[in-house]
Amino acid sequence: MVILGVTFFVGLYGSMANLRSSIDRTYADLHFADVTVSFQAAPADIVRAIGEALGVDRVEGRLNLEVPTTFASGNGDVIAGRILSLPAPSRPAVNDILVTDGAYFSNASAKEFIAEKAFAVHHGLRVGDTVRIETPIGPQEGRIVGIAVSPEYLWPARSAPEHMPEVLRRWGVLFAPYEAIAPLFGLGGSVNEVAFTVRAGADGEAVGREIQTLLEPYGVYAIVPRAQQPSQAILDTMVGALDSLSLVFPLFFLVIVALSTYALLSRLVHAQRGQIGVLLALGFSRRDVLVHYLSFALLVALIGSLAGIALGYALAFPVTDLFAGQVSLPLIYKEPRWDVMAAGVALSVAFAATAGILPAYRASRERPADTMRGEAPRSPARTASHREARRSAVRVVRRLPLRQLKRNPVRSAFTVVALALAGSLIIVPFGFLDAMDAAIATQTRTMNYDLVARLYRPMPMNASEPIGSWPGIAAVEPFVAAPLVLQAGEATFNVVLYGIRAESEAIRLFSRAGDRVFPSEGGILLSVIYEKRGLRAGDTVTVGPIEGRINGFVNDLSSNGYLPIENFQAGLGMDGLFNGLYIRLESASSEETVRASLYASLPVWAVASTAKSIQDTNDMLRLYYAFIGLIVAFGMALAAAIVFNAVTINVLERNREIATMRTIGMKGGAIARMITTENLLVLTLSVIFGSILGTALTAYFVTLFGGDVFVLDAKITWQTFALSAALLLGVLLVSEVPSLRHVQRLDLAKVTKERAG
């Protein structure tokens, strides 16, 4: 068990340290911005003024534009291409990129692009492919000269609410030389975004306020510190959750090790009372006895932790690769984590010493005379009467299991707690899967459509009516959507706001209680994620140009908000216009036909499938599924070790008792049933307490995984509890086989002559 605990700690915590180090080094090597400020447009000279501000270390100005984009190698689908300008042939001072395939720009005016790696992989883009973008002066084509990793997009995220992998189906990042791209949009000599780093020791907030003052005349849209940068925030939430799990679960293992060590050492001391008495009578000091028995626990902890370090070290590298494979890291740093290894040894020794000190102290306080006489009965003896002796074997088998548990209640309680902890380790990962299934089911119930089409140019509302009669379409519903900044007092949040019909059937909104709710005039419905962030129903908020009251919170996985489409259109100055369509198909087979018609007839830059979006959500969680599999495997192994140790020592300690029962005629099968009944009593209590603890732990870890990125509720199905109990039962039955074989093979003559204790 010590080996398992330390292996888990060194392997998983070490791999998380490697992953975190790889991310941090990438940020440092590529000079990831501490703050990014977006605004309408400003002369490029403003960058020099910002660079001279007190506390600013590095600064870079650029253009950030989203335009309809297609690829010659693609299927003709239009996506939203985010074009980020870079200097050429020099490199940016902030938010540099690492080219992993191809080369950097050859000159400043060339129509060349570098594709962000995750985007390129998703769409199968290669060096040499042609990219076509829409500009105010007409379509323009350029060649992809490189594939690169950017510190801003280690996890591809368009915005904080738009971070699921499906966003790559309709959006991606392309880098282009500033001198080539700026004239195409009439922005020569201008920038609309500035990114800078802050000097060590400088007050980041004060620097941000000074920069905001400088840029105020140019219409500041957003000031995004690194902690709120979408990719960084998502990675921090996900890796932070894994960090917590990789620390907490090994500590659980070591707590179980401590409980098991206490139980095992207590049984050893009890079995060796006679030998302890002899040692004390021969002149050994009580300190010698204390050190002798305490050394058992320390030696086991030391040997087990050293073996665990070796196994954990071997485990850390493949686990690092497993997790890093989900993130666009240019380099993965895999190093021996000596501090983690030292902590593993220290923790195992500390837990073992804490568990072993009490049994060792009890052994050192024994009196030789008492140990020679054997252990006195704890209550008036009633076992010698002829009436008790004549009781049937069936009655004995029924009474002995309970008596055995009462014989040493502290030891029994420790075994129950250890098994309960092991059971909770099985419940937590499956409980997380239940929570994800419930969230996806809620989202599926909310999204009562098959396709969602997004337009790069708004269209009149009456243009949506004929679409409903297209072949393959059962229903169509227009909407308006825009990413905006939500302000509530001093707090600001990124939100995607949707204007939908008041009685929308495409989007069915539900409260936390499961009741259907509808957007109403003057009010905004927000995802429950904002309730977690401290907002309350009735609060007045400003979302972009719209001011309204929070009418309530709805079950929604991401950071979305909803209000009547008419209110949104008026607030955005889009009266009578829509920029998106919800479409319900007559059958799944008509999807490709409808998709082709949408691209051919409307200014569509993305058509997303509900089914594929759900699949993408599951793909994003592969990082967690791998971790869940490891937890279940370790939990099962730990439960097996606990049960095996408890059952084996329990049987060995009672050799004389079992031999006596066999001598007076009790069959081996009856004894096996008695031992199994004892174990089932312990297991029943463990399942009850383990279920309670597992539920509490699941609720805690679900909040860690969701964080401020998406919302999960702890909803554990009865099947999970049943599965946990069944797995523990299976482990128990398998683990007691060696002990039951020992019972059948006892040398009755030899054992009954031995003196107990």
Summary of the structure (lengths in Angstrom):
residues: 757
radius of gyration: 33.6
end to end distance: 27.1
largest distance: 108.8
contacts: 2629
relative contact order: 0.12
helix: 55%
strand: 21%
